Each structure stands twice: as structure tokens, then as C-alpha cells.
Amino acid sequence: MAAALGGSVQGNPDETVTSFAKIEHGKKGQLCFLANMKYEHYLYTSKASIMLVAEDFQPRQALPEGLTLVRTPNPYDALAQLLAYVKNKKKQFRRHRGRCRIAFSASLGSRVWVGDYVTIGAKTRIGDQTRICDNVTIGENVRIGNDCIIYPGAVIFADTVIGDRCILHAGCVIGDDGFGNVRQEDGSWKKIEHLGNVVIGNDVEIGSNATIDKAPMESTIIGNGARIDNLCVVAHNAKIGEHVAMAALCGIAGSTEIGDRCILAGQVGVAGHLKVAPDTTLCAQTGVIGDIRKSGYYFGSPALPHRTFLKAYAKFKQSGLE
């Protein structure tokens, strides 16, 4: 294991484990990790058998008897590799049973797993080794790449394109109509028909009950490597850049572009037709109402550079005490 992770062993090289645990809960036969030094004190009382630590970690107390350290360049990344290895070992594949509905013109790759009560529309193509869990609905002319996982209850509308190694969690909705309406003279609303689609890149993960709306024309785009958490909404014609991380309850309005490698903390809202520069971090509950042209940390509603917001808040708080 240490060799596979590019690490070294301090202790018993023949030690074995059967499960994982958080550092504060570790027991004999389990593997834990120390990536945040805030939790270092748990190390010295841990009953775990193996502990992943950084290469340069120096204990400040005596280690528990029988604890083996595996020193790696990045303990958190090493843990991610191990978790992925174990999960891949547990994968099962089956073609399909009678309790699903697959259009005659649909095409399924090799070793595709199809659960019960799945519907796959006409002319849809599913890549090799993709897993489609129970009660998933996939529309017509959808393209799903290799090694994807579509969890129960997900809905993928017609013409959606999904790359390789993507994960769609339970209940997410990809490619439904966006919130497009035109106000009429009498105050009523007229629906704008949406004839575009959603295009999702490779290695994207979309959380439970998140929604990605399709465009009226052209595409709503999710870039390679993006991470979108539960209950997020990405509106029609939005473009989410590569390796963007978006925490729960974020909302991105129509035609907005989020640059590559941006981080959006929980409950961030971004108004429509805006651009956010690459490598920008929007702190929790930030509200963006104008373009962000310079990368950095932003906070507040409306959004301000983080230091500016803190200075303004300090003055605001002080004024309330006068």
C-alpha cells in the first residue's frame, strides 16, 4: 500500500486493516489519517492499526504501541486513492433485467450495469462500464461516456451530453427547461421554449437534487472536473469553468460564466449575464450582482473584496454600539 501511494512505512510493514475510520474513532484493524493538525492530539490515544501522515510529520509525543505510520506526500490525497480503490473492487455489473425499459435504438457499451425501473430513450448511447441505478430516467438522444455512475432517481433529459467518469447523485435533474418567460402587456407570462441542451465535461460530480437547466438555444456548459454539491441550481446558458467547486445551495443565474478553478462556498448567489474571473473564491452567502474581473476572495452581499468587507463590517458594527 505504501509503495502504491508513493510513501514509506514507519512500524510494522506487514500490518493489515479491514476498514477506514476518522482519527478520533479509530480501532484495531482500521486505517485513519491525519491531514489537519487540529486533530493531532487524537493520534496519541488512537487505537487504529495504520495512520496516514505527511512525509515531514514529527510526533510531539510517544506514539501508541502497535500503531504503524504510512508517510505520504499528501495524506488526504492518499486516503482518496485508497477509498477509490476499495470502491472499484466492490463494483458489480449486469446487463439488465426485465424490469427496465430500454429503447430498441439505444446503444449500451460493454459491462454496463442497469438497475430496475430504468428508462432509456431512443438513440441514446451509454459508454462502457457505466452504472445506471434504479429508477433513473434518461431521455432520447443522450450521450453518456465511460465509467459513469448515475445514482437512483436521477433524470437526464433529451440531448444531454455527459463525458467520462462522471457521477450524478440521487435525484439530480439534468437538462430540464430553464426559467425563461416573457412578460406580456397584460402582466401575464409567456413561456420561452428551450431547444438547447446541457453539455457536461469529464470527471464531473453533481450532488443530490441539484438542477442543471438546458438552454433555449445552444448549451449550458459544465467544465471538466467541476464539483457541484447538493441542491445547487445552474440556470440556462450558464457556463461553469473547469475544476470549479460549488458547495450546497448555490444558485447561478442564466448566461453567467464562472471562471476555471473558482470556489463557491455555501449559499452563494450570482446574478445573470455576469462573468467571474478564474481562481476567485466567493465566501458563504456572497451575493454577486456585477462582474468580478480580478481574482481573489470576496464576501458579502453585494460582494466586496474580503478585506474591504471586514473593514466595512467593523465600522458598521461599531456604529451600532455608539
C-alpha positions as CSV (number, residue, x, y, z in Angstrom):
1,M,0.0,0.0,0.0
2,A,2.8,2.4,0.9
3,A,4.5,1.8,-2.4
4,A,1.3,2.4,-4.3
5,L,0.8,5.7,-2.5
6,G,4.4,6.8,-3.0
7,G,5.0,6.7,0.7
8,S,7.1,4.9,3.3
9,V,6.3,2.7,6.4
10,Q,7.3,3.5,10.0
11,G,6.4,0.4,12.0
12,N,5.1,-3.0,11.0
13,P,5.3,-3.4,7.2
14,D,3.0,-6.5,7.5
15,E,0.2,-4.7,9.3
16,T,-3.3,-5.2,7.8
17,V,-6.6,-3.4,8.1
18,T,-10.2,-4.1,7.0
19,S,-11.9,-0.7,7.2
20,F,-11.5,3.1,7.5
21,A,-12.3,5.4,10.4
22,K,-12.0,9.0,11.4
23,I,-8.9,9.6,13.6
24,E,-11.0,10.2,16.7
25,H,-12.8,6.8,16.2
26,G,-10.0,4.5,15.1
27,K,-9.9,1.0,16.4
28,K,-7.7,-2.0,15.9
29,G,-7.9,-3.2,12.3
30,Q,-8.8,0.2,10.9
31,L,-6.9,2.8,8.9
32,C,-7.1,6.5,9.8
33,F,-5.4,9.7,8.5
34,L,-4.0,12.9,9.9
35,A,-4.2,15.8,7.4
36,N,-5.3,18.7,9.6
37,M,-3.0,19.3,12.6
38,K,-6.1,20.4,14.6
39,Y,-6.7,16.7,15.1
40,E,-3.2,15.7,16.1
41,H,-4.0,15.1,19.7
42,Y,-6.2,12.2,18.7
43,L,-3.2,10.5,17.2
44,Y,-1.5,9.9,20.6
45,T,-4.6,8.0,22.0
46,S,-5.6,6.3,18.8
47,K,-6.2,2.5,18.7
48,A,-6.0,2.4,14.9
49,S,-3.6,0.0,13.3
50,I,-2.4,2.3,10.5
51,M,-2.3,6.1,10.3
52,L,-1.6,8.1,7.1
53,V,0.5,11.1,7.9
54,A,2.6,13.7,6.0
55,E,6.2,12.8,5.0
56,D,7.6,15.5,7.3
57,F,5.3,14.9,10.3
58,Q,7.2,14.8,13.6
59,P,5.3,13.4,16.6
60,R,5.4,15.6,19.7
61,Q,4.5,12.7,22.0
62,A,5.1,9.0,22.1
63,L,3.0,7.1,19.6
64,P,0.6,4.4,20.8
65,E,2.0,0.9,20.9
66,G,1.3,-1.1,17.7
67,L,0.5,2.0,15.6
68,T,2.1,1.9,12.1
69,L,2.6,5.2,10.3
70,V,2.5,5.4,6.5
71,R,4.2,8.7,5.5
72,T,2.9,10.1,2.2
73,P,3.3,13.4,0.3
74,N,-0.4,14.2,0.9
75,P,-2.4,12.1,3.4
76,Y,-5.8,13.4,2.3
77,D,-5.0,12.6,-1.4
78,A,-3.6,9.2,-0.3
79,L,-6.9,8.5,1.5
80,A,-8.9,9.4,-1.6
81,Q,-6.8,7.0,-3.6
82,L,-7.5,4.2,-1.1
83,L,-11.2,4.8,-0.9
84,A,-11.5,4.8,-4.7
85,Y,-9.5,1.6,-4.9
86,V,-11.8,-0.2,-2.4
87,K,-15.0,1.1,-4.1
88,N,-13.8,-0.1,-7.5
89,K,-13.2,-3.5,-6.1
90,K,-16.8,-3.6,-5.0
91,K,-18.3,-2.7,-8.4
92,Q,-20.8,-5.1,-9.9
93,F,-22.0,-5.3,-13.4
94,R,-25.1,-6.8,-15.0
95,R,-26.7,-6.2,-18.4
96,H,-30.3,-5.6,-17.4
97,R,-33.4,-7.4,-16.3
98,G,-37.0,-7.3,-17.5
99,R,-37.9,-4.5,-15.0
100,C,-36.4,-1.7,-17.1
101,R,-37.4,0.0,-20.4
102,I,-34.7,0.4,-23.0
103,A,-35.5,1.8,-26.5
104,F,-34.6,-0.6,-29.3
105,S,-32.4,2.1,-30.9
106,A,-30.5,2.8,-27.7
107,S,-26.9,1.6,-27.6
108,L,-25.2,0.3,-24.4
109,G,-21.5,-0.3,-24.2
110,S,-19.7,-3.2,-22.6
111,R,-20.3,-4.1,-19.0
112,V,-23.0,-1.5,-18.4
113,W,-25.0,-2.0,-15.2
114,V,-28.7,-1.1,-15.5
115,G,-30.9,-1.2,-12.4
116,D,-34.6,-1.8,-12.0
117,Y,-37.3,0.5,-13.5
118,V,-34.7,2.4,-15.6
119,T,-36.0,4.1,-18.7
120,I,-33.5,4.8,-21.6
121,G,-34.8,6.7,-24.6
122,A,-34.4,6.3,-28.3
123,K,-30.9,6.8,-29.9
124,T,-29.3,7.3,-26.6
125,R,-25.7,5.9,-26.2
126,I,-24.2,4.7,-22.9
127,G,-20.5,4.2,-22.6
128,D,-18.6,1.2,-21.3
129,Q,-18.7,0.2,-17.6
130,T,-21.2,2.9,-16.7
131,R,-23.6,2.1,-13.8
132,I,-27.2,3.2,-14.0
133,C,-29.0,2.7,-10.7
134,D,-32.7,2.0,-10.1
135,N,-35.4,4.5,-11.2
136,V,-33.2,6.6,-13.4
137,T,-34.9,8.2,-16.4
138,I,-32.8,9.0,-19.5
139,G,-34.3,10.8,-22.4
140,E,-33.8,10.5,-26.2
141,N,-30.5,11.2,-27.9
142,V,-28.5,11.4,-24.7
143,R,-24.7,10.7,-24.7
144,I,-23.2,9.3,-21.6
145,G,-19.5,8.4,-21.5
146,N,-17.5,5.6,-20.0
147,D,-17.2,4.7,-16.3
148,C,-20.0,7.0,-15.1
149,I,-22.3,6.4,-12.1
150,I,-25.9,7.6,-12.3
151,Y,-27.5,7.2,-8.8
152,P,-31.2,6.4,-8.2
153,G,-33.9,8.8,-9.2
154,A,-31.7,11.0,-11.4
155,V,-33.4,12.5,-14.5
156,I,-31.5,13.2,-17.7
157,F,-33.5,15.0,-20.4
158,A,-33.1,14.6,-24.1
159,D,-30.0,15.7,-26.0
160,T,-27.8,16.0,-22.9
161,V,-24.1,15.2,-23.3
162,I,-22.2,13.8,-20.4
163,G,-18.4,13.0,-20.5
164,D,-16.4,10.1,-19.0
165,R,-16.1,9.3,-15.3
166,C,-18.9,11.5,-14.2
167,I,-21.0,10.9,-11.1
168,L,-24.6,12.1,-10.8
169,H,-26.1,11.7,-7.4
170,A,-29.6,10.7,-6.4
171,G,-32.4,13.0,-7.6
172,C,-30.4,15.4,-9.7
173,V,-32.1,16.8,-12.8
174,I,-30.0,17.5,-15.9
175,G,-31.5,19.3,-18.9
176,D,-34.9,20.4,-17.8
177,D,-36.3,23.7,-19.1
178,G,-34.8,26.9,-17.7
179,F,-36.7,29.7,-16.0
180,G,-37.4,31.6,-19.2
181,N,-40.5,33.7,-19.5
182,V,-41.5,36.9,-21.3
183,R,-43.8,39.4,-19.5
184,Q,-46.9,40.3,-21.6
185,E,-48.7,43.7,-21.7
186,D,-51.5,42.4,-19.5
187,G,-49.0,41.3,-16.8
188,S,-49.1,37.6,-17.6
189,W,-46.1,35.5,-18.6
190,K,-45.4,33.7,-21.8
191,K,-43.1,30.7,-21.7
192,I,-39.9,30.7,-23.8
193,E,-39.3,27.2,-25.3
194,H,-35.9,25.7,-24.6
195,L,-34.5,23.8,-27.6
196,G,-30.8,23.7,-26.5
197,N,-29.1,21.2,-24.2
198,V,-26.6,20.6,-21.4
199,V,-23.0,19.6,-22.0
200,I,-21.1,18.2,-19.1
201,G,-17.3,17.5,-19.4
202,N,-15.2,14.7,-18.0
203,D,-14.7,13.9,-14.3
204,V,-17.7,16.0,-13.1
205,E,-19.6,15.2,-9.9
206,I,-23.1,16.6,-9.4
207,G,-24.8,16.3,-6.0
208,S,-28.2,15.1,-4.9
209,N,-31.2,17.2,-6.1
210,A,-29.1,19.7,-8.0
211,T,-30.5,21.0,-11.2
212,I,-28.7,22.0,-14.4
213,D,-31.2,23.7,-16.8
214,K,-30.8,23.4,-20.5
215,A,-30.5,26.5,-22.8
216,P,-33.2,28.0,-25.0
217,M,-30.6,27.7,-27.8
218,E,-27.0,26.4,-27.7
219,S,-25.8,24.8,-24.5
220,T,-25.5,25.2,-20.7
221,I,-21.9,24.0,-20.1
222,I,-20.3,22.3,-17.1
223,G,-16.5,22.2,-17.5
224,N,-14.2,19.2,-16.9
225,G,-13.5,18.3,-13.2
226,A,-16.3,20.5,-11.8
227,R,-17.8,19.6,-8.4
228,I,-21.4,20.8,-7.8
229,D,-22.9,20.0,-4.4
230,N,-26.4,19.1,-3.3
231,L,-29.3,21.5,-4.0
232,C,-27.4,23.8,-6.4
233,V,-29.1,25.4,-9.4
234,V,-27.3,26.2,-12.6
235,A,-29.6,28.2,-15.0
236,H,-29.9,28.2,-18.7
237,N,-26.9,29.1,-20.9
238,A,-24.6,29.4,-17.8
239,K,-21.0,28.3,-18.2
240,I,-19.2,26.7,-15.3
241,G,-15.5,26.5,-15.9
242,E,-13.1,23.6,-15.3
243,H,-12.4,22.4,-11.8
244,V,-15.0,24.8,-10.2
245,A,-16.1,23.7,-6.7
246,M,-19.6,24.8,-5.7
247,A,-21.0,24.0,-2.2
248,A,-24.6,23.3,-1.4
249,L,-27.5,25.7,-2.1
250,C,-25.6,27.9,-4.6
251,G,-27.6,29.5,-7.4
252,I,-26.1,30.6,-10.8
253,A,-28.5,32.7,-12.9
254,G,-28.8,32.5,-16.7
255,S,-26.0,33.3,-19.1
256,T,-23.4,33.8,-16.3
257,E,-19.9,32.5,-16.7
258,I,-17.9,31.2,-13.7
259,G,-14.1,31.0,-14.5
260,D,-11.9,28.0,-14.1
261,R,-10.9,26.8,-10.6
262,C,-13.3,29.1,-8.8
263,I,-14.6,28.1,-5.3
264,L,-18.2,29.0,-4.3
265,A,-19.0,28.3,-0.7
266,G,-22.5,27.5,0.6
267,Q,-25.5,29.6,-0.5
268,V,-23.6,31.8,-2.9
269,G,-25.9,33.6,-5.4
270,V,-24.7,35.0,-8.7
271,A,-27.0,37.2,-10.8
272,G,-27.5,36.7,-14.5
273,H,-25.3,37.7,-17.5
274,L,-22.2,38.2,-15.4
275,K,-18.6,37.0,-15.5
276,V,-16.5,35.8,-12.5
277,A,-12.7,35.7,-13.0
278,P,-10.8,32.4,-12.8
279,D,-9.4,31.4,-9.4
280,T,-11.9,33.5,-7.5
281,T,-13.3,32.4,-4.1
282,L,-16.8,33.5,-3.1
283,C,-17.3,33.1,0.6
284,A,-20.5,31.7,2.1
285,Q,-23.7,33.6,1.3
286,T,-21.9,36.0,-1.0
287,G,-24.3,37.8,-3.5
288,V,-22.7,38.8,-6.8
289,I,-24.5,41.5,-8.7
290,G,-21.7,42.7,-11.0
291,D,-18.8,41.3,-12.9
292,I,-15.8,40.2,-10.9
293,R,-12.8,40.9,-13.1
294,K,-10.0,40.4,-10.6
295,S,-9.3,37.0,-8.9
296,G,-9.4,37.0,-5.1
297,Y,-11.6,36.4,-2.1
298,Y,-15.0,38.1,-2.0
299,F,-17.6,38.2,0.7
300,G,-20.9,39.9,1.5
301,S,-24.0,40.9,-0.5
302,P,-23.3,42.7,-2.7
303,A,-19.9,41.1,-3.0
304,L,-16.8,43.0,-1.9
305,P,-13.2,42.0,-1.6
306,H,-12.8,40.1,1.6
307,R,-10.6,42.6,3.4
308,T,-12.8,45.5,2.3
309,F,-15.8,43.8,3.6
310,L,-14.2,43.1,7.0
311,K,-13.2,46.7,7.4
312,A,-16.7,47.9,6.4
313,Y,-18.3,45.4,8.8
314,A,-16.1,46.6,11.7
315,K,-17.2,50.2,11.2
316,F,-20.9,49.1,10.8
317,K,-20.7,47.0,14.0
318,Q,-19.0,49.9,15.9
319,S,-21.7,52.4,14.7
320,G,-24.3,50.1,16.3
321,L,-22.6,50.3,19.6
322,E,-22.3,54.1,19.7
